[in-house]
Amino acid sequence: MLAKDVIAQSFNINDKVNVKNRILKSAMSEGLGDKQYAPSPELITLYKTWAQGGIGINITGNVMIDKRYLGEPGNVVIEDETNIEKLKQWAQAATLNNTQCWVQLNHPGKQSPRGLNHHNVSPSAIPFKPDMQAFFSTPRELTHEQILDIIHRFGKAAGIVKKAGFTGVQIHGAHGYLVSQFLSPHHNIRTDQWGGSPENRRRFVLEVYKAMRQNVGEDFPIGIKLNSADFQRGGFTEEESLDTLKALSDIGIDLIEISGGTYEAPAMTGIKMKESTRLREAYFIDFAEKARKIFNTPLVVTGGFQTAEGMAQAITSGAVDFVGIARSMAIEPDLPNKLLNGQKAQYTVKPIKTGISFIDKMAIMEVSWYSGQLRRIGKGKATQPDESPILAFFRVVIPQIGITRRLPGRLRAS
């Protein structure tokens, strides 16, 4: 079978959900929410463009569940039904062309730029490593009552996502955000029911899933994006990840997307990948093969895919059911159509480097550069694949740092 025919195959997530092909667009932070935390016209245009571009499943950028705790300026937030009409417009555009669009729900925990929120929270008050403390402040430790409130917010937001007309929801449990922080023994040193052992550390994500399931019913798909490992000393390990995924599979999670790394150790960008792994394209395929042996929940690997041949190889190996792409969709929004028609990508995704060592070690530069490309698509403009990273840094990141320290009261309220 030709590579394009492999990735063109449809797939049933469950008895109610059929996906038209095997290509999943993984979440990227767009920063295109309006001043009321609702989807802007640019965000709606962006997702309409992607839907027309042929993607099977489109996972939105991280949508926050609490406007007091944003991950970056411009987040969409779902706390209640205040913005339900704009959410419906977003869902309608994003599901054109028989496209699945799932909303990724998230809480940043401590991984939010210094000054953006009144304060940040985390399972424990663990600071970032010294070279990142200029960007991220030390968080406050969450109380038991605050943890229960966050779980409730995840569940409520999921119900609103379904009501708005989206076709699924995903928990962001990767890349160092709050769910990931609870799972990590580096970030979570609690000794109560939410920490102290692997079983207690994964209690939070299991409760989040249960709250969401109660709000969306049995047939509405819920997925999760989870790290294969944090790639940090003392962090979340492969063994703990496999145990967590097995527990989620056992209680009914519908789709598992595997990634890895955090802002402090951004393995998901491929910066430190071995050349042999890079050539294989699928950064986390070895972990997926281990996961496949212990549960049958549909799997996605995101990271590294560049060609239809690499994607087809991952699928035909049996290790994964879908292949995840992200950054390539920020510079070629119609890439799925090209691959499905037997064409090659016009551009090669490369790590974004400014030449400033401490900046290049963080994922924030990648997020900012690609967010700029998404903004261009949302405005109906062509992307700029050759845009200078250093110029993007001074255009996007530096102003963001300054702006977050002078935010209006509505963003700084506790």
Secondary structure in CASP SS format (residue, H / E / C, confidence):
PFRMAT SS
TARGET T0000
AUTHOR 0000-0000-0000
METHOD secondary structure of the structure
MODEL  1
M C 1.00
L C 1.00
A H 1.00
K H 1.00
D H 1.00
V H 1.00
I H 1.00
A C 1.00
Q C 1.00
S C 1.00
F E 1.00
N E 1.00
I C 1.00
N C 1.00
D C 1.00
K C 1.00
V C 1.00
N E 1.00
V E 1.00
K C 1.00
N C 1.00
R C 1.00
I E 1.00
L E 1.00
K E 1.00
S C 1.00
A C 1.00
M C 1.00
S C 1.00
E C 1.00
G C 1.00
L C 1.00
G E 1.00
D C 1.00
K C 1.00
Q C 1.00
Y C 1.00
A C 1.00
P E 1.00
S C 1.00
P H 1.00
E H 1.00
L H 1.00
I H 1.00
T H 1.00
L H 1.00
Y H 1.00
K H 1.00
T H 1.00
W H 1.00
A H 1.00
Q H 1.00
G C 1.00
G C 1.00
I C 1.00
G C 1.00
I E 1.00
N E 1.00
I E 1.00
T C 1.00
G C 1.00
N C 1.00
V E 1.00
M E 1.00
I C 1.00
D C 1.00
K C 1.00
R C 1.00
Y C 1.00
L C 1.00
G C 1.00
E C 1.00
P C 1.00
G C 1.00
N C 1.00
V C 1.00
V E 1.00
I C 1.00
E C 1.00
D C 1.00
E C 1.00
T C 1.00
N C 1.00
I H 1.00
E H 1.00
K H 1.00
L H 1.00
K H 1.00
Q H 1.00
W H 1.00
A H 1.00
Q H 1.00
A H 1.00
A H 1.00
T C 1.00
L H 1.00
N H 1.00
N H 1.00
T C 1.00
Q E 1.00
C E 1.00
W E 1.00
V E 1.00
Q E 1.00
L E 1.00
N E 1.00
H C 1.00
P C 1.00
G C 1.00
K C 1.00
Q C 1.00
S C 1.00
P C 1.00
R C 1.00
G C 1.00
L C 1.00
N C 1.00
H C 1.00
H C 1.00
N C 1.00
V E 1.00
S E 1.00
P C 1.00
S C 1.00
A C 1.00
I C 1.00
P C 1.00
F C 1.00
K C 1.00
P H 1.00
D H 1.00
M H 1.00
Q C 1.00
A C 1.00
F C 1.00
F C 1.00
S C 1.00
T C 1.00
P C 1.00
R E 1.00
E E 1.00
L C 1.00
T C 1.00
H H 1.00
E H 1.00
Q H 1.00
I H 1.00
L H 1.00
D H 1.00
I H 1.00
I H 1.00
H H 1.00
R H 1.00
F H 1.00
G H 1.00
K H 1.00
A H 1.00
A H 1.00
G H 1.00
I H 1.00
V H 1.00
K H 1.00
K H 1.00
A H 1.00
G C 1.00
F C 1.00
T C 1.00
G E 1.00
V E 1.00
Q E 1.00
I E 1.00
H E 1.00
G E 1.00
A C 1.00
H E 1.00
G C 1.00
Y C 1.00
L H 1.00
V H 1.00
S H 1.00
Q H 1.00
F H 1.00
L H 1.00
S C 1.00
P C 1.00
H C 1.00
H C 1.00
N C 1.00
I C 1.00
R C 1.00
T C 1.00
D C 1.00
Q C 1.00
W C 1.00
G C 1.00
G C 1.00
S C 1.00
P H 1.00
E H 1.00
N H 1.00
R H 1.00
R C 1.00
R H 1.00
F H 1.00
V H 1.00
L H 1.00
E H 1.00
V H 1.00
Y H 1.00
K H 1.00
A H 1.00
M H 1.00
R H 1.00
Q H 1.00
N H 1.00
V H 1.00
G C 1.00
E C 1.00
D C 1.00
F C 1.00
P C 1.00
I E 1.00
G E 1.00
I E 1.00
K E 1.00
L E 1.00
N E 1.00
S C 1.00
A C 1.00
D C 1.00
F C 1.00
Q C 1.00
R C 1.00
G C 1.00
G C 1.00
F C 1.00
T C 1.00
E H 1.00
E H 1.00
E H 1.00
S H 1.00
L H 1.00
D H 1.00
T H 1.00
L H 1.00
K H 1.00
A H 1.00
L H 1.00
S H 1.00
D H 1.00
I H 1.00
G C 1.00
I C 1.00
D C 1.00
L E 1.00
I E 1.00
E E 1.00
I E 1.00
S E 1.00
G C 1.00
G C 1.00
T E 1.00
Y C 1.00
E C 1.00
A C 1.00
P C 1.00
A H 1.00
M H 1.00
T H 1.00
G C 1.00
I C 1.00
K C 1.00
M C 1.00
K C 1.00
E H 1.00
S H 1.00
T H 1.00
R H 1.00
L H 1.00
R H 1.00
E C 1.00
A C 1.00
Y C 1.00
F C 1.00
I H 1.00
D H 1.00
F H 1.00
A H 1.00
E H 1.00
K H 1.00
A H 1.00
R H 1.00
K C 1.00
I C 1.00
F C 1.00
N C 1.00
T C 1.00
P C 1.00
L E 1.00
V E 1.00
V E 1.00
T E 1.00
G C 1.00
G C 1.00
F C 1.00
Q C 1.00
T C 1.00
A H 1.00
E H 1.00
G H 1.00
M H 1.00
A H 1.00
Q H 1.00
A H 1.00
I H 1.00
T H 1.00
S C 1.00
G C 1.00
A C 1.00
V C 1.00
D C 1.00
F E 1.00
V E 1.00
G E 1.00
I E 1.00
A C 1.00
R H 1.00
S H 1.00
M H 1.00
A H 1.00
I H 1.00
E C 1.00
P C 1.00
D C 1.00
L H 1.00
P H 1.00
N H 1.00
K H 1.00
L H 1.00
L H 1.00
N C 1.00
G C 1.00
Q C 1.00
K C 1.00
A C 1.00
Q C 1.00
Y C 1.00
T C 1.00
V C 1.00
K C 1.00
P C 1.00
I C 1.00
K C 1.00
T C 1.00
G C 1.00
I C 1.00
S H 1.00
F H 1.00
I H 1.00
D H 1.00
K C 1.00
M C 1.00
A C 1.00
I H 1.00
M H 1.00
E H 1.00
V H 1.00
S H 1.00
W H 1.00
Y H 1.00
S H 1.00
G H 1.00
Q H 1.00
L H 1.00
R H 1.00
R H 1.00
I H 1.00
G H 1.00
K C 1.00
G C 1.00
K C 1.00
A C 1.00
T C 1.00
Q C 1.00
P C 1.00
D C 1.00
E C 1.00
S C 1.00
P H 1.00
I H 1.00
L H 1.00
A H 1.00
F H 1.00
F H 1.00
R H 1.00
V H 1.00
V H 1.00
I H 1.00
P H 1.00
Q H 1.00
I H 1.00
G H 1.00
I H 1.00
T H 1.00
R C 1.00
R C 1.00
L C 1.00
P C 1.00
G H 1.00
R H 1.00
L H 1.00
R H 1.00
A C 1.00
S C 1.00
END
